[in-house]
C-alpha cells in the first residue's frame, strides 16, 4: 500500500475507533478488565466496622492504638493483542474483509487502553510468530500498531493459534489481558496452550468470520482455493449432499472451538463481518463487569 493511502486509512481508523473508545466504551473497559490486584496505599486509625484482618500490627504496636492498611486497585494493565495474519484473513463477501474488521476492533481496544494509561503490545502470528511489538504506552505507539494492522505482510499462510499462545506465555512475564483475534480455522489443537495461557494471563478470544463461511451457496460447479495451503479444486455446489456435508463441517468445527473456550475458562465472542462489532464488544464487557 502506498504511503499516502496508508496514512489516510490509519487516520480514518483512528477517528472512528478513538471516538468509539471515548464515547461508548469509556468506563466499561475499566470495569471489565481489572488491574493486577490490590496495592498498599497508606495506613489510618481503625474505625468501627473496619475489617480486623486489615490491621497493621506493627504500626498498632508502635502507637498503642489500632491502625489498618488501606489498599487501592493496582490499575495499570498490559494489553496484548494476538492477531492471526494467516491467509484466511483476506476473505470477506459482505461488508468487509476479516482483516479489516480485526484492525478496527483491535484499534478500538488499543485506544480504550490508552485512555486508561495501559501498555499495548502485539503478536502477529500465522503458523509461527511473524512479528512481536513489545508493550508500550502512548498515541504514537498505537498509530504504529494500526499501521501494522493495515499493512503487515506475513511470510507464511497457515494458522497455529497454540504456537502464538505458547509464545505469549513465555514472552510476557507479568500478568496481562490478552485478546486473541482469529477465525480459529486451525487444524491443530490449541486447547492446552489456551488453558495454560489463561492461568497466567487473562485471555479473551475473539472469532471474526464471514457469513459465507457458514454454508455453501448453490451456484453450480466452482473452483475454490484454500487460502492457507494454496490447493485448488472444483466443487459441485448444486449437490445437496456436498452443501450438507460442508454445513456439518462448519457446525462441528464451531462446537469444538466453543468447547475449547469453555474447558479453558476463556471468555469469547464470535463476530461476523456483516455484524455490528460495537454491540458484540459491549455484550462482552457487560458479561465481565
Buried (B, 14 or more C-beta within 10 A) or exposed (E): EEEEEBEEBBEEBBEBBBEBBEEBBEEBBBEBBBBBEEEEEEBEEBEEEBEEEEBBEEBBEEEEEBBBBBEEEBBEBBBBBBBBBBBBBEBBEEBBBBBBBBBBBBBBBBBBBBBBEBBBBBBBBBBEBBBBBBBBBEEEBBBBBBBBBBBBEBEBBBBBBBBBBBBBBEEBEEBBBBBBBBBBBBEEEBBBBBBBBBEBBBBBBBBBBBBBBEEBEEEEEEEEEBBBEEEEEEBEBEBEEBBEEBEEEBEEBBEEBBEBBEEBEBBBBBBBBBBEBBEBBBEBBEEBE
